[in-house]
Amino acid sequence: MHTATKYIFLINPTSGNGNSTKIWDKLKTYLEAQQVNYSAYYSTSLQDFCTHFQKLAQQKSSHQLVILGGDGTLYAALNCLHFPTKLAIPLAYIPCGSGNDFAKAAKIATDPLQALKHLLESPIEKKLALGYYQYPKKEGVFSNNFGLGFDARIVTLANNSAIKRSLNKFHLGKFSYATLFFKALWQQKNFEITVELPHQKPQKIKYAFLCTITNQPYFGGGFAVAPTADLAEKKLDLVVLENTNWLKFIWLFLLLILPGKLWFKPKSLQHFKATHFKIHTTTAQPVQINGETLQLGPTTLNFQVVTQKFIF
């Protein structure tokens, strides 16, 4: 019987193509069987989610906020927490999206019931790294990655594809990225960026094709885009893959997503690790932030590490 803490679940009913609703029914049955003190709130929109989340976060009581959703839901919750409230409260998270990359990196059970049992029975508080980004009139934090170019093109296509919705029904949503690989390869063009790292001269990269800033290894449902990235390290990894030849790019991308660190060897792939840096872009590019997409014009992007307490 669990009585010391009240758990407040904020549920995104659209996560995993609506699968989170079915998951919540199972979790609720378990909570009631264990006589856990809890309440639940279903969001109806992003604005509704943020409004309710911020209201709960500012209450000084012995409750524990638990986010139930996918990587996109976690992204929304973190930004609601950091802007404008900037409240230093620990956040619990139960994954039920199609990719669950943050859960894999943080070693949270991707089985929602197992994750819930661990939260109730043997919770651990951890301070983990988040990425902070800023460009004119916009700022935010991300728990997975910030991508420009090819990876963002794939995510944009997947988010607007019936393929992903169909695969989600069979819990195979991550494979939608693989099915759209060649379409994204055809659409995406090379672009020029300049990277400014601390205590180094600016470095111009003329043929950037994939540019990912991440605080953890995974992208697209488990592909290890940055195998050495670590949520506990308090640094961000920047991976830039150039494309001067399609066949060579396909080969290098396969090395990128296969286990191991072979992909660090090619000259056309550059890897940086720092607490903060800048990226200057000269052309408009698709951008994905934790799986949420937008189009961004030429600009200067600032990145740095911030931290967030989590309860798992």
N, C-alpha and C positions, 0 to 999 in steps of 0.2 A: 504494500500500500504506500502511495506517494502523496504526502500531504504538505510538505514544507514549502514547496514552490508552486505557484500557479503558472501554468503554461498557456500562453496566448498564441494561437496559430493563425497566421495570415496566409490565406490560400489563394493562389492564382488558378482559377478553374480552367484556364486555357492551356496551361503547361502540358507538354507532351501530347499535343493534339487533344486536350481534354482528359487525358489519362489521370491527371491529378485528382479529379473528383472521385474516381473509382478507388484510387489509393487512399484518399482521405477517409472513405467509408470503412476501409479495413483498419486504418490507424485509430479511428474513433471507437471501433469495437474493442480494440485492445486497451485503449485509455480507460474506457468505462469498466472493462473487466478488472483492471488494476486499480480502480477507484482513484484515478489521477484527477487532481483539481485543474480543470482546463476550460477555455472558451475558444471559439473559432470565429473567424471573420472571412467571408468570401468577398474578394474585390470585384467590382463591376467595370473598372477602367483603371488606367495608370494613375490618373489624378485622384481617383477615389482611394486607391491603394496608398498613395503617398500621404494623402490627408489623414487617413486613419492611422497609418504607421507612425507619422510624426506625433500625433496626439498621444498614442500609447507610449512612445519613446520618452516623452517628456514627463510622464507620470512617475513620481518617486514612490514606487511600491515594490513588493517582493515578487514581481512576476518576471517570467522569462519569455521574450519574444522569439517565436519560431517561424521562420519563413519556409513555406511549403511551395516549391515550384522548381523551375529550371534555372539555368545560368542567367537568362534574361530577367527573371524575377529577382534573383539575388542582386543583379546589377541595379535594378530599380530601387530595391530596399537600401542598398549601401549609399546610393546618391541621395535618397530621402533622409538618411541618417546624417550624412556629412554636410548637406546643403539644404537649408541654411542653418540647421540646428547645431551641427558639429558636436553631437553628444557622444561621449566616450562610454557607451554601454556595450556589453557583450551580446553578440547575436548568434542565435542557433539557426541551423539550416538543415532541412531534410530534402534531398534531391529527388525530383520526379519529372525531370525534363527529358528531352530526347538525346542530349549529349552528356550533360553532367560532368563537364571537364574540371570544374573547380572541386567537386567532390572527390574525383580521382586523385587530384593533386594534393588535396588536404587529407587524403586517406579516410574520408567519410564513407561508410558503407553505401553503395549505390542501390542496395535494397532498402526501400523506405522504412519497412518495419524493423529491420536490423538497426538502421540509423536511429530510429525512435527509441528502441530498447537501450542502446548505448547512451543516448542522451539522458534517459531516465535513471539508469542504473549506475553508470560509471562515467559521468561527464568530466571532461578535461577542458580547462580554459587555455587557449593559445592566442598569442599575438602574432598575426600573420601580415605579410606585406600585401599592399594594394598598389596599383599604379594610379598616379594622379596625372591627368592631362589638362592642358590649358591652351586655348588659342583665342583670337579676338572674339569677345562676347560669349564665350563658352568655356566651362570647366566641368570636371567630373572625376570620378574614380572608377576603376574597373578591377574585377577580381580574376579575370581570365587574360584577355589580350585586346590590343588595339591594333588593327591591321589596315594597311593601305595597299591597294593594288589587287593582286591575284587572289589572295585569301578572302578579301572583302568582296571581290567579284563572285566567287563561289557561294559565299554566304548570302549575298543579295539574290542570286539566282535560286538558291535553295529555299529561302524564305518566301519566294513568290512562286514556288513550284508545287504542283499537285503530287509530284513524286515523293516529296518529304512527308506530306500529309498522309499519303498511302502507307509509306514505310513506318511512320509513327504508330499506326494501328497495330503493327506487329513488333513494336519496340525495336525497330531497325532504322530509326531516323538518321543516325550518323552516316549510314551508307548513301544518303542522298547527296552528300558532298562528292563522293567518288563518282557517282553517275553523271554529275555535271562538270567534271574535270575538263573535258575537251571543249565543251561549250565556252567555259570561262577562259580557257587557253586561247581560243579563237578571238574572243571579244577584248581581252585585256591587252593593252599596249605598254611598251616600256615607258618609264618616266624618270626624270632626274630629281635627285634629292641631295641635300647637303647635310651632313651630320656634324653636330658640334658636341664634342665630349669634353669633360673637365680637363683642363691643363693640356689640351691637344689642339693642333691646328684643325680648322674645319676640313672635312673630307667630302669631296664631291663624288657621287656615284651616278654615272650617266645612264646606265641601263637597268635601273631597279625594276623589278617585276613583282616581287613579293617583299613586303616590308612589315614585319610583325614586332610589336613591342609587347612583352609578356612578363609576368611575375611567376609563371608556373609552366610546366612542360607542354600542356596539351592544347590541342585545337581540333575542332570538328568532330568531337565525340571520341577522342582518345588517341589521335595522331600526335606523336611527340615532336612538335615543331622546334622545341628548345629543350632537349633532354637534360641539360644541366641546370635549368631554371629551378628555383626552390622558393616556395612561399615563406620559408623561415629565414631566408638569406638577407632580406632587406636591400635587395638590388633588383634592377630591371634588366632583362635581356633584350637586345635588339638584334633581330635576324633579318638580313637583307640578301635576297637571292636575285642575281642579275640574269637576264635572258638575252643571250646573243645568238642562240641557236635552239630551235624548238626541241629537236631530238635530245640535245644535251640537257636542256632544261627538264624534260620529262625524266631523264635518268637521274639528275640531281634531286628532283622532287621526290622520286622514289627513295633515294638515300635519306632524304629529309624525314620521311615518315616511317622508315623501317627502324627496328630496334638498333641501338648502338649509337656511336658517334662518328660514323664514317663521313657524314655530311659536312663536318667541320673542315675537311681536307681540301675540297675544291676551291680554287682561287675565286671563282665567281660567286661564292657564298661568303658573306662577311658576318661575323658575330661579335657583338660588343656587350659589355656588362658594366653598368654604372649606377650610381644612386640618382643621377639626374643628367639630362642631355636635351638637345634641341634638334629638331628636324625641319629643314626648310624645303617646301615643295614648290615646283614651278608650274604645275598643271593640275587641273581638276582630277580628283581620283575618288573611286568608291572607298568608303571607310566602314569597317565593322568594329563595334565596341561591345564585347561580350555577346556577340551574335546579333546585336541591333545595328541596323545599317543606315547610312546617309551618304550624300554626295558632298565632297568638300573641295572648295576651290583652292588656288595657290595661297599658301599661308605659312606661318611659322608655328610649329607645335612644340610645346614645352612639356617635358615629362619628368616626374620625380617619384620617389617612394613615400608612401604614407602607411600607417599601420591601423589595424582593426582587431579588436578582441572578438574571438569566436568561442562558443561552447559546443563541443562535440561529444 
